[in-house]
């Protein structure tokens, strides 16, 4: 099915060049972001990996890892998917190819400036909003250029009805600027430092309203949009239920916004806000599973192909992990469960089952489908794609299970008291040292996932780089 | 495309502007309901013991705490559980965070919570621990922050921070802003003296001195303590 036929390739009017650019950027940043992830995982298992230099220390590299995988890898995947699918769904080329290029180069410049400033210790410290204020301004401008281009394209569309995928793209394009602007409102002290207009618990609430919805509207809704376009295309089946997609779309975007305070349970945030966060997080399970079911049931009648087609394998595992982590999340938002899990590795494991499982696997599935069509070549190796799939899947399982183990160990040891009411493990360090084997297992899991991504990059490089025309140049170029 | 036209198909999924407007409305409700009351509702009853703003040296130390990403491993949020109050001390109150910009509650405890660390260890312990964590805490996995001992503070840079904090609403007077270098030196020299008594050579404008000032301040503003102190 990966055979690309000229008929299937879009008419020349569609600007696939910008899509190709975003695809290549996403592969590059995947490798960078995941490599930094493995390095910081190693630093927790073996502290000398901090190397004694400021810009390689854990506290500075951790935000580089999160920013690279979210805003460099995942966002470039989303942009590639939007630039490919939106014009085709609307039968209308993007309004301005120049603006698309401004968006591409602007976004890559933002990523490079993040990769320079974060290791230098220039940070606002708010999670996933660490970048300093001049970069924040650039993000707003570049992102709005995409919004404007999409709005103009939609305004002159040739297909009146907006397909499900587009709803999800729109929720991303509308919500992200709102979150980004309000969370980053700050007064500059210098060119690289600023102080937020909110303070204390208000700042914390605004941050987690942002932080949780970065998960919701960067790592969830646009990827559901990609699922609604690329899964039916890859499976050659229509979406299972149109009605279900309507219900779960509106419910999801309404409920998600409320869930932020579950990051602040048992903090000094007013109780009513904590309770709202918990209740809405639990209800969120319903629309999340609506999306999962609609994705999985779309494969009805195509299940035998899942056994053989790597693209469908990636997508099925992605949607399954989406279901798993959107079940785990609401459970962790229940106050008594949160009391045990909060501040532990369990939360890190939860994030990664969503990030590696749902976002990563969906991205790979989409890119394996897209690359042969964009470059009009057959995939270099189906076997390597299968190797990638199994390496990545084993990596995720190892990562998630090790973090469950570490999280429960920490959570239970912190709270253990003896019959006399004294702490059973009064020395925090004793608990830290119990985690070392779990930290090593995590390094291994992450390294496996990274290896899979590198195999993927190699496979794409061999697909894209000219073979037939200049066979002698291949080995050198591919190295 | 189905030929059977549903109302939402015609009205919503066919009209992009309306669709976008409705999406905007739907994603705004939760944030407005949860965040707006934080500005409008009366502060908690314990708000009468609002702490003093951070001193310029503490501001400098806090900026370094932010720069090094200390909050990626250390929370500043003691939860109201028996084990946490046993381990760290009194649970955290909202009023204690009054001047925290940005907030530094943290989300992960790779190391222990620091909200009640102020006064728990002598200054020299922090100096040693930051330079070489394993010298005071064998088996620790914390990176060694040797550069904090070597690098110098820039009082003019700290003045820029204090000025910006004043602009967002922290009550620093014009006089305090003018006096930033002197106030830093004053507080720094007191720490340097205590370090010297423990046999540690340091200067008031070492970065580590500012970090110690900030760490020793943490959690010393708790309402309970002040109420006791104010009682006749």
Interface residues (C-beta under 8 A of the other chain):
Chain A: X43 X44 X47 X50 X52 X54 X57 X58 X59 X60 X62 X63 X121 X122 X123 X124 X125 X126 X127 X151 X154 X155 X157 X160 X161 X162 X167 X170 X171 X174 X175 X178 X182 X186 X187 X188 X189 X190 X193 X194 X195 X196 X197 X198 X199 X200 X201 X202 X203 X204 X205 X206 X207 X209 X217 X242 X246 X250 X253 X254 X255 X256 X257 X258 X259 X260 X261 X263 X264 X266 X267 X268 X269 X270 X273 X276 X277 X280 X339 X342 X343 X344 X345 X347 X348 X410 X414 X415 X416 X417 X421 X422 X423 X426 X428 X429 X432 X433
Chain B: X1 X2 X8 X9 X13 X14 X16 X19 X20 X23 X24 X26 X27 X28 X29 X30 X31 X33 X34 X35 X37 X38 X39 X41 X44 X63 X66 X67 X68 X69 X70 X71 X72 X73 X75 X77 X79 X80 X81 X82 X83 X84 X86 X87 X92 X93 X94 X96 X97 X98 X99 X100 X101 X102 X103 X104 X105 X106 X107 X108 X109 X110 X111 X112 X137 X138 X139 X140 X141 X142 X143 X144 X145 X146 X147 X157 X160 X161 X163 X164 X165 X167 X168 X169
